[in-house]
Amino acid sequence: MTPFLHIHHTPVYVGRDLLDRVGSLVKPRGRVFVITSDALRTRFGNRVAASFEGAELITIAEGESNKTLDTANDVITQLLERGAKRDSMAVVVGGGMIGDTAGFAASIFLRGIDLVHVPTTLLAQVDSSIGGKLAVNHPKGKNLIGSFYPPRAIVSDLSALDTLPPRERLSGLYEALKGGVIADPALFELFERGELDLDEVVRRAIRVKAEIVTADEREADLRRLLNYGHTIAHGIEAALHYEGITHGEAVAWGMIAANAIAVDRGLLERDEAARIDQTILKYDPMPLPKLDRTEVFAATEHDKKNTGTSRVMVFPRRVGECVVVSDVTEWEVLRGIDAVL
């Protein structure tokens, strides 16, 4: 099978009924360890493991509250106990939390072993599996402990999305919509019209992210555009202790917050902001509970994009074009938070 595209030297395979073919698409150098969750083991993990000869399964607990150093350490302990070596390969099957946590463990185990992502959620297929960023959370903020570690391959089976719960599917759709605002007006217009062929959405969203991370592997400049909506989203998630809201829903509100600041700055026309906001709201993100604006703001202060004393945020100029702004004031961040709270 020909890869859909490459990100540097990483092939990205996209298609249907690929779970049973992962072992034929990616040849291991040594032993294979398939890492997934207890819930996904029966649905997906066993099928992926069966595609390799002699693969062993490791399971971890799901949920953002388990995206921690302790969970990554548990993965490493199991790899050690089972005799994993430098030539072993970790095949991570699941959504963003599984991919991030188990992938991070693989990236630091023996200074890094081969890693393959098999994302099974829409959010993971269009966003978190693409680009080699891996991280776990710290009590002070999201994704503060992590690494850049390109996988050997990414295998996205679109048929895995057919049984996603509606809310989980929406979580991924908000990230795909974000890609349309950043760099693909045609992708945004699919959302605007409500004409969502999921296979096309996934492929277009993957291409947006792949082109950006290929041009900027380590988030020095261009790649920051992918954080549109994420500054205040991460603040919301931290203030809620990563419970009660999906990452995609937080990003939906974070985009609306960023749009409000962009309008105040004169970067974004009010009509264009309304167009983006209305398209986001068409997909009914979960309403935010009552939150303390100071807690949300405090979490944004730990945003990885900030440099020195500068606050860095991404704002749209129009659908298909965003800019990175490095002199955002405290008052502006609070203004954005107020716009959604």
N, C-alpha and C positions, 0 to 999 in steps of 0.2 A: 504494500500500500504506500502511495506517495504522500509525504507529509503535506498538510494544508499550508504550512509556512514554516520558516526557521526563525528563531530568535538567536542571533549569533550562531552557535553550533548546536542549539537545542531544537530538534524537530518537534513540531506540534501536530499531532494527528487529531482530526475532527471527523466524526462520522457516526453511523449507527451500528449497534451490535459489535462494539470493539472490546467489551470487557473480557470476552473469552479469547481475545487475540493479543492481549498485551504481551504475553511471553514470546510471540512470534515477531512482534514489532520491535522489541527491545531485548537484545541478547545480553545476559548477565556475564560478568567475569568470574563470579564465585557464587556463594550461596545467596538465596533470595529470602528476604523477610518482608512479608506483606503486612503493613500496619494500617489498621482501620479501627472503627468503633465496635462495641458489642452489638449495637443496633444494626450496623451495616454489614456485619460479618456474613450473615446468611444471605442478604440481598445481593451484595456485590463482592465482598472480600473473598468468599470461597471460590467464586468464579474466576477472579483474577489469579488467586493462588494456584488454581488448577491449570492455568495456562502456562505455568512454569513447572519444571521437574523438581520435586522435592522442596518446594517453597514452604516456609513456616509462617504461621499467623501470630501477630501480636495485636492485642486490642487495648484501647484506652477509652476512658469515659468521655462522652461528648459534653458540649456546653461551654460557653465563654468563660464560666467560672473555673473551668479546668484548663484553660489556656495559660499555663503557668510553668515556671522552672521546675516545680515538683513533678509535673506530668512528663516534661521532657526528660527529667532525670530517671523517671520510672521506665521510659522507653529505653534509655541507655543501659539501665540495669538489666533489663530483659535481653537486650542484644548481647551484653557481656555474658550473662548466664547461659545463653544458647550458643556461645562460641563464635559470634560474628567477628570477621576479620576485615582488614583494609580493602580486600577485593569483594566484600559483600555488597549487596544492593538492597536499599530500602524502597519498596513500592508502596506509596501512601495512597490509600483509597478513601475518599470522603470529601467533605466540604471544607470550607476555609479554616475552621478551627483545627480540624484534624490535619489538614495539609500544613498549616503554619507550625503547629506544635511538634508533630512527628517529623516534619521536614527540618525544623530547627535542630531537633535531636540528631538527625542524620548528618546535618552540616557540621556539628561539633564532635561527634563520636569519632575517635581516632583521627581527629582533624579533618573529618569529612569522608563519607563513603558515597558511592553512586546513589542517586536519588531519582525516582520516577514519580511524577504526579499523575494520579488517576482521579480527577475531580468529578464528583457525582452530583453537585448542586449547580444551579445556574450561576450563583454568585462566584463560586470557585472557578467555573469554566471561563467566565468572561473577565475575571479580575484576579483573585488571589493566587491562582496557580501560575499566572503569566508574569514573568519578569524576575524570578529568582530572589524575591524578598521573603524572608522567613522571620517570624517573631513570636514571642509570648508577651503576655501583659505583666505589668507591675502594678501594685496597688495605687500608685500615683498616676497611672495613665496606660493607655492602650499601646501595645506593640513597642514598648520602650527597650526591650531586650531582644536583639535579633542579629541577623547576618544577611549578607548578600551571597547567595549560593545557587548558581545555575543548575537546574536538573539535567539529567541525561536525556530525558524525554518527557513530554506531556501527552497524555492520551485522554481525550475528551469524548466520551460516549454519549451522544445526544439522546439515545433511548433511555438513559438513566434519569432524564428529566421528566419523562412521561408520567411518573407516579409522584412527583414532588407535591407536597401540600401547597395549597394556593398561596399562603403567606410566605412560605419559603421561596416559591417561584417569584413572587413580587419583590422580595429582598434582592434577588439577582437582577430583576428588571430595572430597578432604580440605578444600579451601577452601570448597566448597559446604556440607560438613558443619559447618564453622566458622560459616557463616551461620545454620545451624539452631540452634546453641548460643547464638548472640548474640541472635537475635530471632524465630525461627520454629520453635516446637516441632513443628509438623506436618512441616516439612522434615526435622528431625532424626529423627522417627519413621519416615520413609521409609528412612533409612539403618539405623535400629535394626532394622526388620523385614526389611531386605534387598530391599525392593520399589522398585527404582530404574528408573523411567521417565525416561530421560535428558532428554527434552524438558521434562518437568515440573520436574526438578531444576534445570535451567538457568534456567527462567523464575522459579522461586521464589527461587533464589539471587541472580539479577539484581535482583529486586524488593527483597530485603533490603538489598543494598548501595545500590541507587538511593535508597531512602527515607532511608537514613542520610546519604549524601553530599549529597542535596538539602537536608537540614536543617542540614548543617555542611560547607560547601564547602571550607574550608581547614584542616581538622583542628584546630580550636580546642578541641573538647570531645567531642561525641557521636561524631564520626568515629573517634576513637581506639579505640572498641569494635572496629573492624574489625581491630585489631592483636592480638586475642586469639590467643595461640600464637606470635606473631611475634618477640617479644623474644629468647627462647632459640633459636628457629628460625634467626634471622639469625646468632646466635653460632655455632651448629652449622655453618651454611653457610660462614661466614668461616673457621672453624677447619679446614674441609675444602677451603679454597681453591675453593669453588663447584664441586667435582667429586665424582662418585660418589653424589650424592643429588639428588633433584628438590626444587624449592621446596616442593611440596605435602607430600612426605614429611617434610621438616624441620618444616613447620608441624604435622603430625600429632604428632611428638614434642614440639614446643613447647607444644601444647595439653595434653598429658599432664603436662609439667613444670609448667605454670601451674596445673593442677588440684591438683597436690601442694602447691604453696604456698598455694593457696586453702583447702585442707583444714586445713593448719597454722594459718592465720589465723582459722579458724572461719567463713569466708565460705561454704563449700561443704560440705554433708553428705558424709560418706565414701561412703555408698551412691550418692549422685548422681554423685560423682566416678567411682566404679567403673562406673556406667552409661555415662558419656561415654567413659571409657577403653576399655571393652569394645567399644563401637560403633566407635571408631577402629581398634582392633586387629583387628576383624573383617575389615577391608580390607587387612590385612597390609602395613603400611608397611615399607620396606626397613630391616632391622636396622642400627643405627648401628655403625660401626667403632670401634675403641679410640680415644678422644680424650682430650686433656689438658684437664681441667676449667678450668684457669687460662687456656688459650687461648680456650675458649668464653666464659668470663666476660669476658675482656678485650674481646672483640668486642661483647658486650652493652653495654659502657660507652659505645660510640659510637652507641647506639640513638637515633634521631631524636626519640623521644617524651620522652627525659629532658630535664628543665629544671633549669638550675643544678646543684645537687648532688643533686637528687632523682632517684630511679629510678622510672619510671612503667611499670606493667604493667596488663594487663586480666585480670580473674578472673571466672569464672562464679559466680553464686549458685545458679542452677538452670538447667536447659535452657530457653532462651528469654530469659534475663536475665543480663547481664554488667555489671560495674562497672569503672571506671577508678580505680586506686589509685596515689597519687603519692608514697608514703613507703616504698617497698619497700627493704629493707636488702640490703647485700651478702650477708649470710649467707643470706637468703631466696632470692636468685637462685642462689647456689651449691647450696642445698637442691634447687631445681627442676632444676638441671643434673644433680645426683647421681641424681635420681629416674629419669632416662632413660639415663644413662650406666652 
